[in-house]
Amino acid sequence: MSASIPKAAPRDLLHTRRVEVHGYKRHDGNYDIEGILIDVKSTPFENMDRGLVKPGDPIHEMWIRLTVDIELRVLDVEARNIWGPYNICGDIVPNFKRLIGLSIARGWRKKVNESLGGIQGCTHMVELLGPIATTAFQTTYHDRLRWNKELAVKEERPALINSCHAYASDSIVVKKRHPKYYTGPDA
C-alpha cells in the first residue's frame, strides 16, 4: 500500500481548510466532542466587511462542542463563529442549540439539515457536524459496547454492517468479526 498519493503536477497553494475534532470523556460520565474548522488563503484579498484579509488570516474559524450521553443524545451545544466572511455570520450561532435532544444515529444528517439547513444555519458549521458526529461515535464506541451488554448477548445485527466497503456483508471483515451476518459466496 502506498504511503501517500502520487506526486502532483506543479502547482500553487491557494486555500487550506483545517478540520480538527477531539473526543473527551467528562468526569460526569458524558462526552464532549469539540470541532474546529479554519479556512485560510495563501494570497491577500479584499473582504466586504473585514477589508484586506492577509495570507494566513482565517476567513473562517468556527468551533462547535457537542455534549452527548452514552446513547449519543445531544445534551448541550456550544458554538462560536470567531471569523466569518461577513459580520452577520455569527448571528446564526444560537440556532445550533436546536441540536439539543437529537441523537447521533440513523437520520442525524436529515434532522441537522431540517434544523440548520439553508438560511437557518451556516454551511461551514453544519459541515463540521459531520466529522463531529463520526468522532462522537468513535469516542463512545467501547463504552457503548460495555453499556449495552444486552445487545451483545442478543447478537443483534451490528449497525456497522453495510455502512462502508470494509463492513459490506460479504466482506472478509464481516466474515471474521460477525460470521452470523456474513453473506459472501461461501456463507
Secondary structure by P-SEA (a helix, b strand, c coil): ccccccccccccccbbbbbbbbbbbccccbbbbbbbbbbbbcbbbbbccccccccccccbbbbbbbbbcccccccbbbbbccccccccccccccccccccccccccaaaaaaaaccccccccaaaaaaaaaaaaaaaaaaaaaaaaaaaaaaaaccccccccccccccccccccccccccccccccc
